Amino acid sequence: MKSLLPYVQIILSVLLVAAIVLQRTGAQVGGAFGGSDNFSSAFHTRRGLEKGLFMTTIVIGILFALSALLNLI
């Protein structure tokens, strides 16, 4: 188990980075990499795919933190 944990952490970290990059609200995919828009400061309710991506990011973050704690033990 201990030898498998670093690989799990690498996979979780890549998934977490990808999920965070994809969460650019109110913009196209190109906006996630530095594009600008005038509506980036507006608040709105997450719906559909955006809400699913947000919840997935939270779950991946929790799993990554748990795997890091498990690695310390």
C-alpha positions in Angstrom: 0.0 0.0 0.0 2.8 2.4 0.9 4.5 1.9 -2.5 1.2 2.6 -4.3 0.4 5.9 -2.5 2.8 8.2 -4.4 1.3 7.1 -7.8 -2.2 7.8 -6.4 -1.1 11.2 -5.3 0.4 12.0 -8.7 -2.8 11.0 -10.5 -5.0 13.0 -8.0 -2.8 16.1 -8.3 -3.0 16.0 -12.1 -6.8 15.6 -11.9 -7.0 18.4 -9.4 -5.0 20.8 -11.5 -7.1 20.0 -14.6 -10.3 20.5 -12.7 -9.2 23.9 -11.3 -8.0 25.1 -14.7 -11.4 24.1 -16.3 -13.3 26.1 -13.7 -13.0 29.5 -15.3 -16.5 30.9 -14.8 -18.3 32.8 -17.5 -15.6 32.3 -20.2 -14.7 30.0 -23.0 -12.0 27.4 -22.6 -9.5 30.0 -24.1 -10.3 32.3 -21.2 -9.0 29.7 -18.8 -5.5 30.4 -20.1 -5.3 34.1 -19.7 -8.1 35.5 -21.8 -10.0 38.4 -20.3 -13.7 39.3 -20.1 -15.8 42.0 -18.5 -18.0 39.7 -16.5 -15.3 37.9 -14.5 -16.3 39.6 -11.2 -20.0 38.7 -11.5 -21.5 36.2 -9.1 -23.9 33.6 -10.3 -25.4 30.2 -9.4 -23.5 27.2 -10.6 -25.7 24.8 -12.7 -25.3 21.7 -14.7 -21.8 20.8 -15.8 -20.3 23.7 -13.9 -21.8 22.5 -10.6 -20.6 19.0 -11.3 -17.1 20.1 -12.0 -17.1 22.2 -8.8 -18.2 19.3 -6.7 -15.7 17.0 -8.4 -12.9 19.4 -7.6 -13.9 19.4 -3.9 -14.0 15.6 -3.8 -10.6 15.3 -5.6 -9.1 17.9 -3.2 -10.4 15.9 -0.2 -9.1 12.6 -1.6 -5.7 14.3 -2.2 -5.5 15.6 1.3 -6.5 12.2 2.8 -3.8 10.5 0.7 -1.2 12.9 1.9 -2.2 12.3 5.5 -2.2 8.6 4.9 1.3 8.9 3.5 2.5 10.5 6.8 1.3 7.6 8.9 
